Amino acid sequence: MTTLDAYPGASIGLPQAGRGSLASWRARIAALVLDWGASMVVAVFLFGTGVLREGGWRAWMILAVFFLQSAVLSALTGGSFGQLVARIGIVRLDGQPLGWPRALARAALICLVLPTIVIGAERRALNDLLLGTVVVNRRER
C-alpha cells in the first residue's frame, strides 16, 4: 500500500475526512432508502394507492418519480433528495458541474439497478466509473 492509497478516496485525490471526502456506505444506503420512500409517498399522492398494488402503468410510477427527482435534483443541486438529507452529493472528478446529461444518465443507470450494485475501487459503482463521478460528503466532520 502506497501513501496515496492509505485511505479510501486517496487515489482519486479526495481528502481523508470532512467535506469532499468519500461518502460512507451507511450514508449512501440511507440516502437511497430516503429517495425510494419519498418517491413512494409522492407517487401515491399523485397517482393513488394503485401504485403499490396494481399492475400496468401504475406499477411503474414509483420508479418514474424516483428517476425524475433523482435526475432533476442531481442536475440542479448535485444530489438527490435523500443525498441532500444525508448530506452527501455527487461530484465529477474533473471538478466541472454535474450537468443534465450526466444527471439523467446516472439516474437511468441507478434505475437499472445492476450498474449500481457492481462496485469498483474507491466505493464507486459502475455508473460512477462510467460517468467520472464520485459520491462525497457535504458536511465537515
Wavefront OBJ file of the C-alpha trace (Angstrom):
o trace
v 0.000 0.000 0.000
v 1.431 3.348 -1.029
v 0.937 6.631 0.741
v -1.621 7.651 -1.899
v -3.715 4.549 -1.180
v -3.619 4.918 2.611
v -7.368 5.640 2.878
v -10.460 5.289 0.659
v -10.561 8.108 -1.869
v -6.850 8.890 -1.749
v -6.087 7.519 -5.207
v -8.624 9.897 -6.802
v -7.478 12.929 -4.839
v -10.176 13.162 -2.180
v -9.440 14.285 1.376
v -9.392 11.646 4.106
v -12.240 13.177 6.136
v -14.702 16.057 6.112
v -16.214 17.921 3.185
v -15.301 16.335 -0.138
v -14.208 13.010 1.354
v -15.662 9.728 0.136
v -19.212 9.162 1.435
v -19.739 6.183 3.718
v -21.820 3.160 2.759
v -24.193 3.943 5.599
v -24.900 7.446 4.274
v -25.296 6.187 0.704
v -27.742 3.436 1.674
v -29.687 5.815 3.939
v -29.963 8.277 1.031
v -31.254 5.560 -1.298
v -33.869 4.432 1.251
v -34.976 8.061 1.749
v -35.178 8.593 -2.016
v -37.286 5.488 -2.532
v -39.569 6.256 0.425
v -40.126 9.838 -0.719
v -40.794 8.610 -4.261
v -43.412 6.198 -2.915
v -45.145 8.977 -0.984
v -45.173 11.335 -3.990
v -46.360 8.586 -6.365
v -49.216 7.619 -4.025
v -50.182 11.296 -3.689
v -50.139 11.868 -7.461
v -51.499 8.548 -8.755
v -53.276 6.897 -5.822
v -52.585 3.753 -3.833
v -52.764 1.679 -7.016
v -49.055 2.331 -7.472
v -48.458 -0.030 -4.534
v -50.633 -2.959 -5.628
v -51.824 -2.682 -9.234
v -50.157 -3.667 -12.470
v -49.912 -1.766 -15.712
v -48.654 1.787 -15.917
v -49.296 2.476 -12.219
v -46.752 -0.154 -11.239
v -44.024 1.993 -12.830
v -44.934 5.326 -11.249
v -42.743 4.975 -8.137
v -39.735 4.276 -10.356
v -40.700 7.177 -12.646
v -40.936 9.583 -9.701
v -37.620 8.241 -8.355
v -35.964 8.815 -11.740
v -37.337 12.348 -12.094
v -36.485 13.549 -8.598
v -33.034 11.979 -8.731
v -32.173 13.409 -12.155
v -33.621 16.886 -11.597
v -32.233 17.410 -8.103
v -28.843 15.944 -9.060
v -28.573 18.300 -12.027
v -29.666 21.334 -10.010
v -28.085 20.662 -6.594
v -25.547 17.869 -7.070
v -27.600 15.301 -5.163
v -30.972 13.602 -4.904
v -33.460 14.322 -2.111
v -32.063 11.514 0.037
v -28.484 12.594 -0.625
v -29.268 16.154 0.381
v -30.831 14.949 3.645
v -27.880 12.591 4.281
v -25.520 15.489 3.477
v -23.736 13.718 0.660
v -23.580 14.591 -3.027
v -22.304 13.704 -6.457
v -19.290 15.430 -7.965
v -17.350 14.977 -11.170
v -13.714 14.038 -10.790
v -12.697 16.782 -13.233
v -14.313 19.431 -10.998
v -16.924 20.502 -13.568
v -20.643 20.788 -12.675
v -22.566 17.515 -12.922
v -24.885 18.871 -15.633
v -28.076 17.491 -17.150
v -26.634 14.733 -19.375
v -24.701 13.074 -16.521
v -27.567 13.545 -14.052
v -30.040 11.903 -16.444
v -27.640 9.080 -17.312
v -26.803 8.458 -13.651
v -30.483 8.319 -12.650
v -31.225 5.938 -15.537
v -28.325 3.647 -14.579
v -29.472 3.590 -10.945
v -32.973 2.620 -12.099
v -31.446 -0.314 -13.988
v -30.017 -1.497 -10.611
v -27.150 -3.669 -11.941
v -24.747 -0.769 -12.639
v -25.353 0.411 -9.078
v -24.502 -2.888 -7.381
v -21.330 -3.533 -9.397
v -18.824 -1.790 -7.140
v -15.287 -0.900 -8.152
v -12.413 0.838 -6.456
v -12.995 3.726 -4.060
v -16.644 2.725 -3.384
v -17.562 3.792 -6.905
v -20.378 1.906 -8.603
v -20.250 1.158 -12.307
v -22.437 4.200 -13.015
v -19.890 6.441 -11.251
v -16.974 4.814 -13.067
v -18.691 5.288 -16.456
v -19.645 8.916 -15.790
v -16.494 10.091 -13.994
v -18.341 10.860 -10.768
v -17.999 10.036 -7.091
v -20.294 10.388 -4.067
v -18.759 12.619 -1.393
v -19.589 14.126 1.996
v -21.045 17.636 2.030
v -20.521 18.158 5.750
v -17.497 18.984 7.802
v -16.545 16.306 10.287
l 1 2 3 4 5 6 7 8 9 10 11 12 13 14 15 16 17 18 19 20 21 22 23 24 25 26 27 28 29 30 31 32 33 34 35 36 37 38 39 40 41 42 43 44 45 46 47 48 49 50 51 52 53 54 55 56 57 58 59 60 61 62 63 64 65 66 67 68 69 70 71 72 73 74 75 76 77 78 79 80 81 82 83 84 85 86 87 88 89 90 91 92 93 94 95 96 97 98 99 100 101 102 103 104 105 106 107 108 109 110 111 112 113 114 115 116 117 118 119 120 121 122 123 124 125 126 127 128 129 130 131 132 133 134 135 136 137 138 139 140 141
